Structures are given as structure tokens and as C-alpha cells.
Amino acid sequence: MDIETDILSSNASVAGNDTTPRKSAGFGAQVFRNKSAGAGSTEVLGTYTGGLFAGVTTAGAAGGALDEALLKTALGQAWADGGDPSIIVCGTFQKAKMATFAGAQKFAGVYNQTSRSAQGMVIGGIDLYISDFGEHKIRLSRYIDAKLVYCIDPEYASLAWLRPIKYYPRAVTGDNQNGEILGEWTTVVDNIDAHAQIRSLATS
């Protein structure tokens, strides 16, 4: 959970030194060129300088609501730069907003019964969005900021392990067996322009 939270964050990268641990930049900090945002947003992302991603330099309050135009803008940016953003990652609130898009509303509440013995179903959400730029699977995450939507090309995003996770036992105190889990990893975005993000979205 900690790893997924950090991957999906907008945290800046940290070079590290003798007293400060080095840190990987989050996906939101690395994909800083292809961005759309809710109306009225004042949030500004940093850039890549000296081997480090700056992250969010000016944090702003949530802007306007997610709509289809914002999503198409983000997908179009990634596609125009050579990406294939086939995965959309968001939280429950933004996924529910996508279910209100005009195309999805045509199927909302549809009752389907294939036979007399089969149980019917009601369609109340969407898991696949088809745009002019291809098909995009919508994936939920419990650990992404509710104000964010990521459009990801999985060919150009991965997780690299510098030290695989390993458990190290420590001294036993009575019946208490202590230990620690160590590992080192980094978020790898091979091509930042193959992805896009929508930021500063309203969450209510």
C-alpha cells in the first residue's frame, strides 16, 4: 500500500545524502508536460532539472468537475506525443463522474436478462472508455489522490527494484519477535510524453 501510494503521488524526487534518504518521484511529478486541469485550478507542476523532478511547486485548491472534454484533452495530448494511454487510473469519485458522460448515460440503468433462468443485471458504471484515440480501461485505486486522473501507457511505465524486499529478524524481547522489512525501488517512466494527467478536480 505504501509503495502504490508513493507511485501514484505527485511527490518530488530527492537525491539523498548521508543524512537524508533518496526518494523516487511520483508518477504525477514525472508526467508534467501533458496535463489538463479542472476549471479555476491554480496548481503548477515543476520540471526536470539536474536529474530531479520538482513535483508540485504551487499547490492550488480543487478546480472544476471532471468532464469528457478534459479527459479527451489529456488522452489526445498523450496520443499526439506517440503514446497509447490504454489505462485510466482514478479513485471512486472520478470514476463515478465518468459514468455520467453522455455515452455512458445511454446505458445507465439498462436491465439485461439473457434467459428466464439467468439473473438480470443493471448497468450503473463504466469500465471501458472508447475515444478517438483508442480503448482505455478504467482502473480504480484506493491510493490515488481523489483530485487526480492518470492516463497511462503501460509500455512506458514500470517499477524497478534496486533492492528486492527482504525481511530481517531483530532481537527478541520476551514473546515479542521484532523484525524489519527493507527494500528499495523507483518509479520508472520511460517516456513522460506517452502519458497524461488531469489534476485539481472537484471531489464533491
C-alpha positions as CSV (number, residue, x, y, z in Angstrom):
1,M,0.0,0.0,0.0
2,D,2.8,2.4,0.8
3,I,4.5,1.6,-2.5
4,E,1.3,2.2,-4.5
5,T,0.6,5.4,-2.7
6,D,4.1,6.7,-3.5
7,I,4.0,5.6,-7.1
8,L,0.6,7.4,-7.7
9,S,1.7,10.6,-5.8
10,S,3.0,13.9,-7.1
11,N,6.0,13.8,-4.7
12,A,9.3,15.3,-5.9
13,S,12.4,13.2,-6.2
14,V,15.1,13.5,-3.6
15,A,18.8,12.9,-4.4
16,G,19.6,12.0,-0.8
17,N,22.9,12.3,1.1
18,D,24.5,10.9,4.3
19,T,21.5,12.0,6.5
20,T,18.6,12.2,4.0
21,P,17.3,9.1,2.2
22,R,16.9,9.3,-1.5
23,K,13.3,9.2,-2.8
24,S,11.7,8.4,-6.1
25,A,9.4,10.9,-7.8
26,G,5.8,10.0,-8.1
27,F,4.0,9.5,-11.4
28,G,2.3,12.9,-11.1
29,A,5.6,14.7,-10.8
30,Q,7.2,12.9,-13.7
31,V,4.4,13.4,-16.2
32,F,4.5,17.2,-16.0
33,R,4.1,18.1,-19.7
34,N,0.8,16.5,-20.8
35,K,-1.7,18.0,-18.3
36,S,-5.2,19.3,-18.2
37,A,-6.9,20.6,-15.0
38,G,-10.3,21.4,-13.5
39,A,-11.6,24.9,-14.3
40,G,-10.1,27.5,-12.0
41,S,-7.1,25.4,-10.9
42,T,-4.0,27.3,-9.8
43,E,-1.8,24.3,-9.4
44,V,1.5,24.4,-11.2
45,L,3.8,21.4,-11.7
46,G,7.6,21.6,-11.6
47,T,10.0,20.3,-14.3
48,Y,13.0,18.0,-14.5
49,T,16.2,19.8,-13.5
50,G,19.6,18.4,-12.6
51,G,18.4,14.8,-12.5
52,L,15.4,15.5,-10.2
53,F,11.7,16.0,-10.7
54,A,10.4,19.1,-8.8
55,G,6.9,17.9,-8.2
56,V,4.1,20.4,-7.4
57,T,5.6,23.9,-6.9
58,T,2.3,25.8,-6.3
59,A,-0.4,23.7,-4.8
60,G,-3.9,25.0,-5.6
61,A,-7.4,24.2,-4.3
62,A,-9.5,21.8,-6.3
63,G,-10.9,23.3,-9.5
64,G,-13.9,22.3,-11.6
65,A,-15.5,19.0,-12.1
66,L,-14.2,16.3,-14.4
67,D,-16.0,16.3,-17.8
68,E,-15.5,14.4,-21.0
69,A,-13.7,17.4,-22.7
70,L,-11.0,17.3,-20.0
71,L,-10.5,13.6,-20.4
72,K,-10.3,13.8,-24.2
73,T,-7.8,16.6,-23.9
74,A,-5.5,14.5,-21.8
75,L,-5.8,11.4,-23.9
76,G,-5.2,13.5,-27.1
77,Q,-2.1,15.0,-25.6
78,A,-0.5,11.6,-24.9
79,W,-1.6,10.2,-28.3
80,A,-0.2,13.2,-30.2
81,D,3.2,12.6,-28.5
82,G,3.3,9.0,-29.6
83,G,1.7,7.3,-26.6
84,D,-1.2,4.8,-26.3
85,P,-2.8,5.6,-22.9
86,S,-4.8,2.4,-22.7
87,I,-5.3,2.6,-18.9
88,I,-7.1,5.3,-16.9
89,V,-6.4,5.3,-13.2
90,C,-8.6,7.2,-10.7
91,G,-10.5,7.0,-7.5
92,T,-14.1,6.2,-7.0
93,F,-15.4,9.8,-7.2
94,Q,-13.9,10.5,-10.6
95,K,-14.9,7.1,-11.9
96,A,-18.5,7.9,-11.0
97,K,-18.2,11.2,-12.8
98,M,-17.2,9.3,-16.0
99,A,-20.3,7.2,-15.6
100,T,-22.3,10.5,-16.1
101,F,-20.8,11.1,-19.6
102,A,-23.4,11.3,-22.3
103,G,-22.4,8.0,-23.9
104,A,-22.4,6.1,-20.7
105,Q,-25.8,7.5,-19.7
106,K,-27.4,5.8,-22.7
107,F,-26.8,2.5,-21.0
108,A,-27.3,3.5,-17.3
109,G,-30.0,1.5,-15.6
110,V,-30.3,-0.9,-18.5
111,Y,-31.8,-4.2,-17.4
112,N,-30.4,-7.2,-19.2
113,Q,-31.8,-10.7,-18.8
114,T,-30.4,-13.3,-21.2
115,S,-32.8,-16.1,-20.3
116,R,-35.6,-16.9,-17.8
117,S,-33.2,-18.8,-15.6
118,A,-30.4,-16.1,-15.6
119,Q,-30.3,-13.3,-13.2
120,G,-30.6,-9.9,-14.7
121,M,-28.2,-7.1,-14.2
122,V,-28.3,-3.3,-14.1
123,I,-25.6,-1.3,-15.7
124,G,-24.6,1.6,-13.4
125,G,-20.9,2.3,-14.2
126,I,-18.3,2.0,-16.9
127,D,-15.0,0.1,-17.0
128,L,-14.0,0.9,-20.6
129,Y,-13.9,4.3,-22.3
130,I,-13.6,4.4,-26.1
131,S,-12.3,7.6,-27.6
132,D,-11.0,8.8,-30.9
133,F,-7.6,7.8,-29.5
134,G,-8.4,4.1,-28.8
135,E,-9.8,2.0,-26.0
136,H,-9.0,2.9,-22.4
137,K,-9.6,0.6,-19.4
138,I,-10.6,2.4,-16.3
139,R,-8.9,1.1,-13.2
140,L,-9.7,2.1,-9.6
141,S,-7.1,2.8,-7.0
142,R,-7.7,3.4,-3.3
143,Y,-4.4,5.2,-3.0
144,I,-4.5,7.9,-5.8
145,D,-5.4,11.5,-4.8
146,A,-9.1,12.0,-5.3
147,K,-8.4,15.1,-7.4
148,L,-6.3,13.2,-9.9
149,V,-6.9,11.1,-13.1
150,Y,-3.9,9.4,-14.8
151,C,-3.9,8.3,-18.4
152,I,-1.1,5.7,-18.7
153,D,0.6,3.9,-21.5
154,P,1.7,0.7,-19.7
155,E,4.5,0.1,-22.2
156,Y,6.4,3.2,-20.9
157,A,5.8,2.9,-17.1
158,S,7.2,0.3,-14.7
159,L,8.6,-0.3,-11.2
160,A,12.3,-1.0,-10.9
161,W,13.7,-2.8,-7.8
162,L,17.1,-1.7,-6.7
163,R,16.9,-3.9,-3.6
164,P,14.1,-6.5,-3.5
165,I,12.0,-6.6,-0.4
166,K,13.6,-8.7,2.4
167,Y,12.6,-9.4,6.0
168,Y,15.4,-9.1,8.6
169,P,14.7,-10.5,12.1
170,R,15.8,-8.5,15.1
171,A,16.4,-9.2,18.7
172,V,13.6,-11.0,20.5
173,T,12.1,-9.3,23.6
174,G,10.1,-11.8,25.7
175,D,7.3,-13.2,23.5
176,N,7.7,-10.3,21.1
177,Q,9.5,-11.1,17.9
178,N,10.8,-8.0,16.2
179,G,11.8,-7.5,12.6
180,E,12.0,-5.0,9.8
181,I,11.3,-5.1,6.1
182,L,13.7,-3.4,3.8
183,G,13.6,-2.7,0.1
184,E,14.5,0.0,-2.5
185,W,12.6,0.7,-5.6
186,T,11.9,3.6,-8.1
187,T,9.1,4.6,-10.4
188,V,10.2,4.4,-14.0
189,V,8.5,6.5,-16.6
190,D,10.5,5.7,-19.8
191,N,8.7,8.4,-21.8
192,I,6.9,11.1,-19.9
193,D,5.1,12.2,-23.0
194,A,3.4,8.9,-23.6
195,H,1.1,9.6,-20.6
196,A,-1.1,12.4,-19.4
197,Q,-2.9,13.5,-16.3
198,I,-5.9,15.6,-15.2
199,R,-5.4,17.5,-11.9
200,S,-7.1,19.7,-9.4
201,L,-10.6,18.1,-10.0
202,A,-13.5,18.8,-7.8
203,T,-14.3,16.0,-5.3
204,S,-17.8,17.0,-4.2
